[in-house]
Amino acid sequence: MERPLVFLVGSFATGIWLGNILPWPVEVLLFLGIAFVTFAYLGYRNGWRGVMALVLVAMTLAGVLWGRLAVAENSLLVPYVGKQVQVEGQVVSEARVYEKRVVYDFRVRQLRAENITFPLKEKVQLIIYLGEGPAEIYHYGDVLEVRGNLSLPPEARNPGEFSYRSYLRRHGIYTQLKVYGSNGVRWKGNRVGNPLIWEALKAKGRVVTFLTEHLPPQQARILRAVLFGDKEVLEDGEQERFLRAGVMHIFAVSGLHVGFLVALVLGVSGALRLNRGTTLGLVFLACLFYGALTGFAPSVVRASIMAVVGVAAYYFGRERDFYSSLALAAFILLIYNPLLLYDPGFQLSFIATWGIVYFYPLVDGMLVWFPSWRRWLVVPIAAQLAVLPLSGYYFNTVSLVGLAANLVAASLVGIIVNLGLVVFILVFLFPFLAEVLAYSAGALAELLETTVNFLSEIPGAALKVATPEPWSVAAYFILLVAGREIWQHRHYEQFKRWWEENRQKVVTSIATLLLLSVMLLVLWETRPGSLQLVFLDVGQGDAIYIKTPSGKHILVDGGGSSSSMGFEVGEQIVVPFLVRQGIKKLDLVVNTHPHRDHLEGLLAVAREFPISLVVMPPVEPNEELEEFLTLLNSREIRYNFVRRGDRIEIDPLLTIEVLHPSHRPEEFRENLNNYSLVLKISYGDKSVLLTGDIEQEAMVEMLQRQVDVEADIFKVSHHGSRFSLHKEFLERVSPEVAVISVGRNVFGHPSPEILDYWRERQVPVFRTDLHGAVIIDVDRRNWKVRTMLPHSETVAWFSSR
């Protein structure tokens, strides 16, 4: 078998992935693994055929077992989540400084909780929230005594969101220790810990200080991100522009950086006439030191392993095989941490590296008519072909200026990295020379950012794309690999002969398949669909996405910053959700009333999406509504004020009725909540009642006017406050399921009274603060609830009775 290591590592990685799917106990996996290894050994000794197949199965089972063991690892700190604890331990990372907090990786050595003290060894993420005055920064190796609150990291609370909890777990961190102010932290000394990391971070700190003191902040940030991969030092706007330009990868320290480092070491070694053993040792140490500088990111480790293997193969006269060294790098990383298989950085690094080499001949051959541009275009095109679906999957962005941006970025980054590495050395030897070169590197960094800013601002520079399904990503790679193999000479002649012999059959088959596909698509599109409601988790606010049976898109409210989420909800939650769903245009946007926790997020939505119609209640504009109306007018978005009796025509398969407010809303002038639009959406035999923030006065008014409020699905008004409890009104609604959109708050929402009311009537209540987003699928006769998070108060799914 050619390149057996590639197949072995591929089987091992497949096994890790299967470990999340196969329900087999660890004991069964261990037994099967031993059995297949035994059969493979016997087969090898006795010359059986198919021995390699047995070995591959054994490697797959080993991957399943290794991945399962990693997932099954338990945290000793999780039982203390939600409690105040006192710990002693050691800082094991450099400080990551943000505007209002400083974050460290912290290895706990001793825990004191509930009057019990015991030793343990577990990493946590230590978050120190800043008070007044400058932050005290701790360093790698510092021993601290910390008193704070233990919590679980945030997880994905809306469909398609990034799970920070899963990300930290992949790096061996299960909990966060939060400290408010510096009073909860006491420095107790310093232990070196790992000498390599200690020295590397100490040196890095000195170089970062040097750059900060001698260069403008913008240049220093870019240089630090390029040289060390510290993307967190970039401002949000900077990261967004580099992403739109398709060059965010330059901040992932990888083969480019390691290649220049190895070239520098080899150059010095050649000048000093060092023997090959010493040179290889220096290459290894340089790569190890650079890995420590960058936190041993997967891309750095991958590039370093391949570099060391390549240099060793050259010195010892062995043929270097790219794919085998790539497989070896993957195997070492997956042995160290099998959960890295799910890490976007790991996947992008290996896929891009594979793509550059694998697709190079194909792209090079296709660019034969552009000889002057060929050598510059082939690498970025090959890399883009490989990472395109993953960019869409993880970032929902495909850059249309990426090729041009990469041509400029690759040239500039190469020079910047070379200068930066020399500056790093000269800072410790000849600071005055380092200063001169740092100015040059800084100027190039500014030129890089200026170019990226220009390209990213071109209209249509980047496309926002829906998150592709995993099967479509797999299909993309299968078709791409098949096309490449056919194009290459080894299969082209066979394919040509086969095509000449079977052309008529193939054309007939393809035409038949296309015809059937079109017919099925027409039938699928014309069939009655389902009504889907997604009650997004936007904290203390409301945002409800609705997809109608005919595929129209509706958004009711957009949450807001008063939801205590700590960032702009529209930009950070609502807009990304809509992008992930592949929504290009909203057919209807509803603002139930102009309070910040319902309206503010709609500003970001209106800036990002075309909107056919906006509706809102007839109220006197406040400051928030004035800003919203100004934005709508500037974007020429049509809007209407609606009242009871109005119907909103958006989909012939359902009806949307406005039940409140009446034509005389002045009777609720004292309370804007009671101006909220109340909408009843009916589809077949099922109906949904959305109530905004109405309180008891509005409920009484609707009862007096005998408004039909009966519904199967009920959005509890005003986040479940006690003012939303009017028993006669709720009995008139008589829902089968209730949803409360609520987040962390100081108002006591949802109130115990409202929860008791629904509990007594055995109506299941789903809450966004407990369940995350609540997704309800409604057909003409039934409904079904799914939630992002399971919770003990209700099951993770529930169907109509």
N, C-alpha and C positions, 0 to 999 in steps of 0.2 A: 504494500500500500504506500502510495506517495504521500509524504508529509503526515505520518501517523500522529504526530503530536497535535496537529490541528484537529483531527477527528477525535482524539482523546479529550482534549480540552472542550471541544464543542459538545461532546456527550456529557461531560461534567457540568457545563453551564446549563444544558438542557435539563439535567437532573435537578439542579437548584430551582429552576423555574417550575418543574413538575412537582417539587416539594410543596408548593402552595396549592396544588390541585388534588394530588392523590391523598386519600384519607387513610392510607395504611399506617399502622402503628410503627414506631421506631424499631421494635423488636422484629417485626416482619421484614422490614427493610434490611436490617442487619443480617438476618438469616439468609435472605435472597442474595445479598451482596457477597457473603462468604461462599455461598453455593456457586455463584457464577465465577468467582475468582478461582475456586477449586477446580471447576470444570475447565476453565481456561488454562490453568497450570497443567492439568492432566492432558489436555489436548495438545499443548505445546510439547510436552514430553513424549507423546505418542504420535506426533505428526498428524493430528486430525485436521481436516479442512474446516474452515469457518471459525478458527480460534479467535481471530481479530473481532469477529462479531460478538463473541462471548465477552471479550475484554471491553468492548464499547458498552455493552449492556451493564457490565460490572461498574464501569466509570459513571454511567448514568445513575445507577442506584447509589453510588458513593456521593454523587452530587445531590440527590434527593435527601439522603441522610444528613449530609453536611448542612444543607440549607435548612432542613427541618430543625436541627439542633440549634442553629443560629436564631431561628424564629422563636424557639421554645425557651430561650434564655430569659430568666426572670430577674426582676429588679427587687432588691431588698428595701428600697425606699418608697416604692409605690404605696404600700399600706399606710404611709404617713402623709399622703397627699391631702391637702386641705388643713394641715396642722402646722403650728409653729414649731420649728426644730432648731437645735443648736448643733453645728457640725464643726469638725476640725479637718482640714485637708490642705491640699497643695494646688496652686494654680499651674495648669499644664498646657496653657496656650498663651499667646500674646493677647493684650487687651484689644477688644473691638469697640471703638468709641463712637457712639451715636449722639444725637442732639440731647436726648434726655436720659440716656442710660449708658452703662458700660457693661459689656458682656465678656465672660470668660468661660473656658472649659475648666472644671474644678474637680479634682479627684478627692472624694471624701474618704478619710481614714477612720473617723470616729463620729458616731451619731449619739446625740442625747435628745430623747423625746419621751414625754410621759414619765419623767423621773427615772428613766432607764438609760444607761450608757453602755454602748457596745461597739466593738471595732467592726469595720467593713471596708470594702474596697470597691467603689463604684463612682463612675463619672456623672456629674450633673452639669447643667448649664447654670452658671451663677450670673444673675442679672442684678446690678446695683443701680437703682433709679436715683438720679441726681437731684439734689436739693439746690439751695442757693450756693453760689461760689464755685470755684474750679473743682473738678473731680480729682480724687486721689487715684493714681494709676498704679496697679500692682503688676508684677512681672512674673515671667515663667520661674517656677521654683519657690515663689513666696508661700509661706505657710500662714494660713489665715484661720481665725476662729469666727464663724459666721452664725448669726441668729436671724432667721428669716422664715418665710412661708414657702412650703413645698407645694408645687402644683404640677399638673401634667401639661406638656406643650400643646399649643393649639393644633387642632386637626382640621381636615377639610370639612367644612360645614355646608358647602353648597356644591351642586353637581360640577365635577371637573376641576375643583379647586386644588391647589397645591397643599399637601399635608405636611406641615412643619413637624408634626409628631413623628411621622414616618421617616422624614429626612434625618432627624436627630437619632432615631432608633437605629438607622443604618450606620450611624457613627458611634453606637454604644452608649447613647444618652437617653434616659427614659423620663427624667424629671427636670424641672426647673426650680431653682432656689432663688426667690425674689426678696431683695432687701431694699427698703425705702430709706434713702439717706445713708451716710457713712457711719452712723452710730452703731449699726448692727454688725460692723466688721472690725476685727482687731488683728493687726499684723503681729505675728509671733516669731518671725525670722525667715531665713531662706535656706533651702536645701537645693543643691545643684540639680537633682533629679537625673535626667538623661543628659550627660555632658555635651553630646553632639548638639542636641536641640538647644540647650542652654547657651552654648557658644554661638550657634547660628542666629538665634533670636537676639542675642546681645549685639552681635555685629549688624544685624538688620536694623535694630533700633538706632544705632549710631548713624547708619547711612540714611535712614528715613529722616532723622533729625537734621542731618547735613543738607538734604534736599529741601526740607521745609524752610530752613534758615536762608538758603541761597537762591531759591526760585520762587516765582509767584505761585500762589496756592493751586491754581488751575494746572499749571505745568507739573508741579510736584505730585498732584493726585494722579494724573495720567501716567507719569513715570512709575510711580509706586504700583499702580494697577498692572502696567505692562511687565515690569520686572519681577514682581512677587505674586501677581494674581490676586491682589487685594481689591476686589471689585467693590467691596462695601464702602471704600473711601470715596467712590464716585457719587455725585449727586444723582437723584432720581432722574432728572431731565437728561443728564449725560448718558446714563445707562440706556434710557429709552431711545436716544438718538443713535447710539452705536448699534442697538438692536435693529432699528429700522433700516440702518445702512447695511446690515448683514455682516458686521465685523466684530460682534461681541466676543467671538472666539479668541481674539488677540489677547484677551485678559485671562485666558486659561493657559497657564504656563505649560508648554508641551514640547514637541519635537523641535520647533524652531529655536526655542531658548536653549534647550539641552544640546542641540547640535552646535550652536555657537560656543557654548561652554566647553564641549568636548574638543572642538577645533582649537580653542584657546589653549587648553591643556596640552594637546598634541603638539601645537606650535612651540610652546615653552619647553616641552620634553625633547623635541627635536633639536632645539637650540642648545640645550644642556647636554645632549647626547646621552640621555638616560636609556637604560636597557628596557626591553619590552615588558618584563615583569613589573618593574617600577612604574613604567608608564601606565600599564593597565591598572595598577593599584591607585595611581593618582586620578585616573578617570573615574574609577569606582568611588573614591573619597569625594571628588568634586561633585559627582551626581548625588551622592548621599547628603552632602552639605547643602546643595541647592534644594534637594527635597525637603530638608529640615526648614529651610528659609520659607518655603511655600506651603508648609503644613502637610507635606506628603500627599498632595492632591493626586487622584488617579491618573490624570494626564501626565504629570511629572514622573510618577513611578513607572508608568508604561514606557515613556520615552527614555528614561534612564536605563531600565532593564534592556531595552532594545539596543541602546548605545553601547553598553558594556558588552553585551553578547556580540555585537558587530565588531567592536575593536578586538575582542578576544579571538573571534574567528579569523580576523585578518592576521593577527600576530602569530597565531598557531597554525596558519596555513589551511584552515578549514573553510569549506564553502559556506557562505552566509545565506541562509534562507529567510527571507523577510516574513513570510507567513508563519513559519515555525517560531521565530523570535517574538512575533506578535502574540501567538498562542501562549508561549511561555510567560510573557508579561501578564496576560489575562489570568493564567492559572495561579501565578503567585499572588495576585491581588485577591482572587476569589478564595484561595486557601486562607488568606489573612482575614477576609471579611466577605462571606458569600452574598451578603445583602447588597454589596456594591453592584451586583448585576442589575438592580433596579434603579441605580443612581443615574440621572441624566448625564452628569459629567463623565462617568465611566463609559456609558453607551456612545455619547457623541465623540469622545476621544478615540475609541477603538474603531467606530464606524468611519470616521473621517480619515483616519490613518489607512485603514483597509481600502477605502474608496480611492484615495490618491494613487495608490499603487495598482489596484485592480482595474480601474477605469482609465488609467493613464494611456495605455496603448489605443484604446477605443477613441478617446477624445483627441489624442495626438493624430490619429489617422483621419478623423473627421475635420481637423483643422489644417489639412495639407494645403488648402487653397489660401491660407493666411500665414505664409512663412514668417513674415516680420513680427506677427503677434503671437505666433504659435507657442513659443517657449514661455511667454508670460501668462497665457490664458489657460494652458492645459491643467495646471495644478488646481487653481481655484474652481474651474468647471468640474473637474473630477471630484473634488471635495464637496462641492455643492450638490452634485448628483447623489452623493451618498447620504448627506445629512438632511436633505430637503424634507422628507416626511417626518423626521424627528424634530426638526425646527417647528413644523406645523403642529406636531403633537404636544410639545412641551411649551412652546412660546406663542402659538397661534399667530405667528407672523412669518410671512415669506417676503424677503426683500427683493425688489425688482432692480435695485441699483447695486446689489451685492457684488456683481462681477466687477464693475468699475471701482467700487469702494475697496474690494480686496486687492485689486491691482496696485492701488496707491498704498493701502495699509501694509501689504506684505513688504513693499520696498522700504517704507519708513520704519516699520517695526523692526526689520532686520538691522537697520543702522542704529535705531534706539537701543536695541538689546545689546549690540556690540559695544556701544558707548557706555551703556549702563553697567555692564559687567566690568569694564575697565575702570569706570568711576568707583564702583564698589571696592575694587582693590586699592585704588589710589587714595581713597579717603583715609586709609590706615598708613599709607607710605608717604605720599606727597599731596597733602590736602590742597595746595595752591593749584596743582595740575588738575586735580579732581574738580575744582571749582570751574576751571575753564571748559573742561569737557562736559560738565553738568549743564552749563549755559547752552552749549550746542545741543545736547540731548533734550533740554527743556524746550528750545526753539522748535525742534523737530516734533516734539509731543504736541506743541500748540498748533503746528501746521497740520498734524494728523487730525486733531480735534476740529480745526476749522474746515478741513476737507469733508470730514464726516458730517459736520453740521450742515454744510451746504448740500451734500447729497441727500441727507435724510429729510431736508425741508422741501425737496422737489415734490410737487403734487403727484400722488400715486407711487411714492418711493417704496412703500411697503404695503402688502395686502394683509388684512386681518382675515384669517381663515378659521373655519370650524375645526374643532379637535377631531382628527381622523380616527376612525375605528381601527383597533389593532389589526383586524383582518385586512383592511385596505393598505396598511403599512407593509404587512407581510406580502400582499399581492404586488405592491410596487417593487419590492426588492426581488421577488421571483421573476417578474417580467424584465426588470433591468438586467439581472444576471443572465437570463435566457437570451436577451438581445445581445449582450456583450459576447456570450459564448458563440452565438451564431455568427456574429460579425468577425470574430477572430478566425484566422486561417484554419485552425485545427478542426473546426466544425463547418466552415462555410461551404466547402465542396460537397460534403455529405448532405447538407441542408439544400443546396442547389439541385442535386440529383433527385432528392426526395420531393422537392417542390415541382420539378418538371414532370415527375411521374404522377403526382397526386393533385396537380393544380386545380383541375375541374372539381374534384371532390371537396377540396378545401374551400374553394370559393362558394360552392353550393352550401356547404355546412355553415360557413360564416354568415352568408346571407340569411339562411334559415334561422340561425341563432339571433341575428339582429332583429329579424321580423318578430320572432317570439318575444324578445326582450322589449321591443316597442309595445307590443300588445299587452304584455304583463304590466309594463309601466303605466299605460293608459288605464288599465283596469285598476291598478293600485291607487293611482291618483284620483280616480273618479269614485272609488268606494267611500262610503261614509267612514270618516276617521273618528278618533276619540277626542274628547276635550281634555286638555291637560292643564292643571294649575300647579305652579311651583311657588310656594310661599318661601321666599328667600330669607335666609338668616342674615339680617342687616343690623343686628343688635336691637336697641330700643327704638324701633321704627317699623315701617311697613314698606314692602316691595313685593309685588305679586306679578309673576309672569304667567300669561295665559296663551296657550296655543289652541286655536279653534279647530273644529273638525275639518275645515277646508284649508288649514295651514296658515291662517292669518295670525299675526303676532300682536299681542296686547300687553301693555305694562301698566299696572295700577300702582301708583306711587313709586318712589325711588329711595326711601330711607334718607338718612342725613347724618351729619357729624355729631348731632346731639345724642346719637345712639351709643355713645361712649366706646366706640370701636377704636378710637385713637388715630383714625385717618379718614380721608375723604371716601365715604361709602360708595358714592356713585362711580368714581374713578377706579376704586380698588375692588369692588364686589360686583355691582350691577352691570357696568359696561363689560368687564371681562366675562361675566356669565353669558351675556348676550352674544359676545364674540364667539365663545366656545360652542354655542348652539348653532353657529353659522347664520345668524340673523343679519341680513343686510339692510333691512328697512322695517320700521315699526308701523303697523297699520293704525294703531290707536294707542295713545297714552292718556291715562286718567290721573289727575291729581285730585284726590278726594277732598282735601282742604289745605290751605297754604301754611301749615306748620312745618318747621324745619325738618323734623324727623320723617316727614312724608314727601317734602318737595325738594330739598336740597340736592339729593342724588339725581333728580331729573335734569338738573342743569348739565351735568356731564353727559347724560344720555342724549339730550338735545344737541349738544356740541358734536357728538360722535356719529349719530345715526340720522338718516332721513326719516321724517315722521309725517304720515298722511294727515292725521288729525289729533289735536289735543283737546280734551274736555275737562271742565272744572266747574265748581259751584259758583253761583252769582254772588260773590262777596266783594267788599271793598278791599282793594289791593293793599297789602302790607309791604314791608320792605322786601321780604323774600319773593312775594308774588310779582312785585314791580320788576325785580331783576329777571325773573323767569319770563315775563311778558316781553321785556326788552330783548331778551335772547331769541324768543320765538319770532318777533318782528324782524330782527336782523337776519334770521335764517329763512324768512318767508314761510314759516310753518303756520298752517291754518289752525285756529282754535275757536272753540265755542263754549259758552256758558249754558249749562243744562239744568233742568229742574224736573220735579215730579211730573210724570206723564210723558216725558220724552223717551223716545226709543233710539238706540244707537245701532244703525244698520252697518254691520261689519262682516257678517257671515250668514248666508241664507239658511244654514242648518241650525242656527241658534238665535235666541232673542236676548237682547240686553235692555232691561228696563231701568229707568231712573225712578226710584221710589222716594227719594228725599234729596234736597230740601224742597219745600213747596214754593209756590209763586210768591209767598210772603215771608222771606227768610229773616226780615227785620225782627221777628219775635225772638230770635236767638242772638241778638246783637251782643249780649253779655259774654257769650261763650262760643268761640270760633269752632270748637270741636263739634258742636251741634249743627254747624253748616255742612258737615261732611256729606259728600255724595254717598248714597246707599244704592248699590246696584244689585239687581237680581238677574242672574244669567241662567237661562233655561235651555236644556238640551234633551230632547226626548222626554222621558219620564222623570228626569233628574234636574235639580236646580241648585244654584249656589247663591248665597247671600253674602255680599261684601259690604261691611258697615263702617269703614273708616274709623273715626274716633267718636262716633255719636254716644251721647250719654242719656240719662233717664228722661230728660225733658223732650228730646227728639223722639225717643221711643213712645212716650205718652202721646205726642202729637200724631204719630203714624197710627197708633191704636185708635185714637179718636176719629181719624179719617178713614178707618177700616182698610188700611193698605194691606195688601196680601203679601205677608213676609214669610210665609211657610217655605222652607227650603230643606234639602237633604244635607247640604254641606254649609257650615256657618263659620264665617270669620268673626271671632269674638271681637267686639269693638274696644277701642282705647286700650289695647294691650292687656285686657283682662282686669282693668281697674274696678274698684268697688262701684264706681258710677256707671259701669256697664251692666250692672245687675238690676234688671227689672223683670220680675218673675212672670208677669202676665205677657210681656212682650216675648220673652224667651220661650214660654210655653206655646205661644202662637207660631214661633219659628219651628219648634219641634224637630231639630235636626237629628241626623243619624251620626254625625261626626262634627267636632268643633276644632278649630285651629286658632291658636293664640300666637300672634307675632310679637315677641317680647325679647328683651335682652337684659343685661345687667343694669340695674337702676336703683335709685334711692326712693322711689315712690311706693314700693311694696307691690309692684305689678308682677305677676297676676295676684289678685287678692285671694286670701283663703276662702272668702265667701263665694266667689265665682267658681273656684275649683270644687268646693263642697257641693254647690248646686249641680254641676254636671256629674259629679261622682254619684250623688244620690239618684240621679236619673239614668245611670249606667251608660252615659254617652261618652265615648272615648275622646279624650282631649290630647291634641298634639301641639307641642310648644316648641318654637324655634330655639329657645334658650336651652332646652334639654335634648331635642331631637335634631337640631340643625334644620336644614331646609326640609320642608314637608311637600312631597310630590303626590298629587292626587290625579289619577287617570279616571275619566268618566266616559262610559259609553251611554247609549240611550236608556239602559235599564239598570246598570250597576256602576259601582265605583270601587277603586282600590287605592289605598294609601301606602306610600313608601316613605321612609325617612332616611336622611343621611347618616344619622347616629341612632343606634338602638338605645333604649333606656328602660329602666326597670318599671316605670309607671305604665308604659304601654309597650306592646310588641312593635317590632320594626316594620311590620306591614299589617294592614287591617282591611277587610273587604266588607262591602255592604251586606246587610243581613237580608 
